[in-house]
């Protein structure tokens, strides 16, 4: 989700002074993190409501 992330670079980061993140599946912090445009896509609330309604109808007692 970072604009600096690239697997072709050492430490998977384009920023040369960045520290290596060894445990990527745990919480971590990077001073150089810049969110990539479009990394977060908001959920379609109408589609969620439609799906919940369908589940309510399916499991209605």
N, CA and C atoms as a LAMMPS dump frame, in Angstrom:
ITEM: TIMESTEP
0
ITEM: NUMBER OF ATOMS
183
ITEM: BOX BOUNDS ff ff ff
-5.0000000000000000e+02 5.0000000000000000e+02
-5.0000000000000000e+02 5.0000000000000000e+02
-5.0000000000000000e+02 5.0000000000000000e+02
ITEM: ATOMS id mol type element x y z
1 1 1 N 0.813 -1.198 0
2 1 2 C 0 0 0
3 1 3 C 0.86 1.267 0
4 2 1 N 2.151 1.099 -0.119
5 2 2 C 3.063 2.249 -0.086
6 2 3 C 3.632 2.505 -1.48
7 3 1 N 3.792 3.771 -1.817
8 3 2 C 4.349 4.116 -3.129
9 3 3 C 5.822 3.714 -3.231
10 4 1 N 6.49 3.552 -2.123
11 4 2 C 7.901 3.183 -2.112
12 4 3 C 8.128 1.671 -2.201
13 5 1 N 7.08 0.855 -2.063
14 5 2 C 7.213 -0.599 -2.057
15 5 3 C 7.524 -1.121 -3.45
16 6 1 N 8.573 -1.935 -3.548
17 6 2 C 8.95 -2.569 -4.813
18 6 3 C 9.796 -3.801 -4.505
19 7 1 N 9.369 -4.952 -4.952
20 7 2 C 10.097 -6.187 -4.649
21 7 3 C 11.444 -6.263 -5.359
22 8 1 N 11.663 -5.449 -6.378
23 8 2 C 12.938 -5.473 -7.104
24 8 3 C 14.05 -4.713 -6.377
25 9 1 N 13.725 -4.012 -5.3
26 9 2 C 14.71 -3.251 -4.526
27 9 3 C 15.096 -4.02 -3.27
28 10 1 N 16.291 -3.704 -2.753
29 10 2 C 16.711 -4.279 -1.484
30 10 3 C 15.727 -3.864 -0.403
31 11 1 N 15.419 -4.756 0.469
32 11 2 C 14.478 -4.514 1.575
33 11 3 C 13.06 -4.248 1.067
34 12 1 N 12.817 -4.441 -0.226
35 12 2 C 11.508 -4.21 -0.866
36 12 3 C 11.054 -2.767 -0.737
37 13 1 N 12.021 -1.842 -0.72
38 13 2 C 11.701 -0.425 -0.581
39 13 3 C 12.627 0.407 -1.457
40 14 1 N 12.054 1.399 -2.14
41 14 2 C 12.845 2.298 -2.993
42 14 3 C 13.649 3.306 -2.175
43 15 1 N 13.257 3.516 -0.934
44 15 2 C 13.938 4.472 -0.059
45 15 3 C 15.21 3.822 0.498
46 16 1 N 16.394 4.324 0.163
47 16 2 C 17.641 3.665 0.576
48 16 3 C 17.914 3.678 2.077
49 17 1 N 17.336 4.614 2.817
50 17 2 C 17.618 4.688 4.255
51 17 3 C 16.574 3.958 5.103
52 18 1 N 15.621 3.316 4.469
53 18 2 C 14.569 2.613 5.213
54 18 3 C 15.128 1.358 5.877
55 19 1 N 14.628 1.081 7.073
56 19 2 C 15.017 -0.138 7.769
57 19 3 C 14.247 -1.308 7.183
58 20 1 N 14.864 -2.482 7.217
59 20 2 C 14.2 -3.676 6.696
60 20 3 C 13.11 -4.131 7.661
61 21 1 N 11.941 -4.42 7.123
62 21 2 C 10.836 -4.966 7.921
63 21 3 C 10.883 -6.476 7.746
64 22 1 N 11.303 -7.181 8.775
65 22 2 C 11.453 -8.632 8.674
66 22 3 C 10.123 -9.36 8.879
67 23 1 N 9.319 -8.909 9.829
68 23 2 C 8.052 -9.578 10.13
69 23 3 C 6.921 -8.769 9.508
70 24 1 N 6.645 -9.035 8.255
71 24 2 C 5.645 -8.262 7.52
72 24 3 C 4.217 -8.638 7.891
73 25 1 N 4.038 -9.773 8.564
74 25 2 C 2.697 -10.192 8.948
75 25 3 C 2.312 -9.701 10.346
76 26 1 N 3.179 -8.917 10.972
77 26 2 C 2.898 -8.337 12.284
78 26 3 C 2.87 -6.813 12.166
79 27 1 N 2.4 -6.162 13.191
80 27 2 C 2.357 -4.698 13.191
81 27 3 C 3.774 -4.146 13.06
82 28 1 N 3.934 -3.122 12.228
83 28 2 C 5.238 -2.502 12.056
84 28 3 C 5.043 -1.026 11.729
85 29 1 N 6.146 -0.301 11.66
86 29 2 C 6.094 1.141 11.411
87 29 3 C 7.227 1.532 10.483
88 30 1 N 6.98 2.458 9.581
89 30 2 C 8.012 2.959 8.681
90 30 3 C 7.869 4.477 8.572
91 31 1 N 8.975 5.183 8.782
92 31 2 C 8.974 6.644 8.668
93 31 3 C 8.754 7.116 7.233
94 32 1 N 9.017 6.259 6.265
95 32 2 C 8.945 6.633 4.857
96 32 3 C 7.624 6.249 4.197
97 33 1 N 6.693 5.702 4.942
98 33 2 C 5.434 5.226 4.364
99 33 3 C 4.624 6.371 3.761
100 34 1 N 4.244 6.203 2.506
101 34 2 C 3.357 7.147 1.824
102 34 3 C 2.283 6.311 1.141
103 35 1 N 1.014 6.491 1.486
104 35 2 C -0.036 5.657 0.903
105 35 3 C -0.124 5.82 -0.612
106 36 1 N -0.295 4.696 -1.269
107 36 2 C -0.443 4.679 -2.717
108 36 3 C -1.853 5.142 -3.08
109 37 1 N -1.965 5.97 -4.094
110 37 2 C -3.278 6.431 -4.552
111 37 3 C -4.098 5.226 -4.987
112 38 1 N -5.325 5.157 -4.496
113 38 2 C -6.213 4.056 -4.865
114 38 3 C -5.978 2.784 -4.065
115 39 1 N -5.15 2.835 -3.017
116 39 2 C -4.869 1.642 -2.218
117 39 3 C -6.109 1.21 -1.436
118 40 1 N -6.917 2.171 -1.041
119 40 2 C -8.147 1.857 -0.308
120 40 3 C -9.343 2.122 -1.205
121 41 1 N -10.177 1.128 -1.319
122 41 2 C -11.397 1.27 -2.11
123 41 3 C -12.574 1.147 -1.143
124 42 1 N -13.349 2.197 -1.053
125 42 2 C -14.495 2.195 -0.139
126 42 3 C -15.499 1.122 -0.549
127 43 1 N -16.137 0.547 0.443
128 43 2 C -17.128 -0.497 0.184
129 43 3 C -18.395 0.11 -0.398
130 44 1 N -19.022 -0.652 -1.244
131 44 2 C -20.282 -0.24 -1.843
132 44 3 C -21.398 -0.525 -0.829
133 45 1 N -21.847 0.502 -0.13
134 45 2 C -22.837 0.347 0.931
135 45 3 C -24.162 -0.228 0.415
136 46 1 N -24.55 0.133 -0.788
137 46 2 C -25.801 -0.38 -1.35
138 46 3 C -25.707 -1.888 -1.567
139 47 1 N -24.581 -2.349 -2.042
140 47 2 C -24.385 -3.789 -2.275
141 47 3 C -24.363 -4.553 -0.954
142 48 1 N -23.755 -3.967 0.073
143 48 2 C -23.726 -4.6 1.395
144 48 3 C -25.134 -4.717 1.951
145 49 1 N -25.926 -3.659 1.855
146 49 2 C -27.304 -3.683 2.355
147 49 3 C -28.128 -4.725 1.605
148 50 1 N -27.95 -4.823 0.306
149 50 2 C -28.674 -5.807 -0.502
150 50 3 C -28.303 -7.23 -0.069
151 51 1 N -27.023 -7.475 0.17
152 51 2 C -26.566 -8.797 0.596
153 51 3 C -27.103 -9.155 1.978
154 52 1 N -27.093 -8.191 2.892
155 52 2 C -27.616 -8.443 4.236
156 52 3 C -29.108 -8.744 4.186
157 53 1 N -29.836 -8.036 3.338
158 53 2 C -31.264 -8.269 3.187
159 53 3 C -31.525 -9.675 2.647
160 54 1 N -30.733 -10.102 1.687
161 54 2 C -30.875 -11.442 1.125
162 54 3 C -30.585 -12.506 2.179
163 55 1 N -29.579 -12.27 3.019
164 55 2 C -29.285 -13.228 4.089
165 55 3 C -30.41 -13.259 5.118
166 56 1 N -30.959 -12.102 5.452
167 56 2 C -32.083 -12.06 6.404
168 56 3 C -33.269 -12.847 5.856
169 57 1 N -33.562 -12.682 4.572
170 57 2 C -34.668 -13.418 3.95
171 57 3 C -34.384 -14.925 3.941
172 58 1 N -33.148 -15.296 3.708
173 58 2 C -32.773 -16.71 3.646
174 58 3 C -32.883 -17.384 4.998
175 59 1 N -32.466 -16.693 6.051
176 59 2 C -32.443 -17.285 7.376
177 59 3 C -33.564 -16.821 8.298
178 60 1 N -34.603 -16.27 7.702
179 60 2 C -35.744 -15.818 8.496
180 60 3 C -36.384 -17.03 9.173
181 61 1 N -36.766 -16.866 10.403
182 61 2 C -37.391 -17.974 11.15
183 61 3 C -38.872 -17.898 11.099
